[in-house]
Structure formats: C-alpha cells, structure tokens
Amino acid sequence: MIQNILVYIAVALALFFLIRKFLFKPKKKSGCGTDCGC
C-alpha cells in the first residue's frame, strides 16, 4: 500500500515537471527564440 502511494507521487511529480517544462517555458518567451523561424 505504501509503495503504491510512493509510485503515484513519483509519477505525479514527473508529469508535473514535464508539463511545466513543455507548457510554461514557451509562454515566458514572448519574443522570438533561437529555434524560432522568424
């Protein structure tokens, strides 16, 4: 039971960091980035 809770917490943290990495970073760059095709 405790192991299942720890696994769920680890998965939730991993998903949180992935979503934060892919969704919140582009919003902070309002200008043109280096990989932008401007």
Summary of the structure (lengths in Angstrom):
residues: 38
radius of gyration: 16.0
end to end distance: 52.3
largest distance: 52.3
contacts: 57
relative contact order: 0.09
helix: 71%
strand: 0%
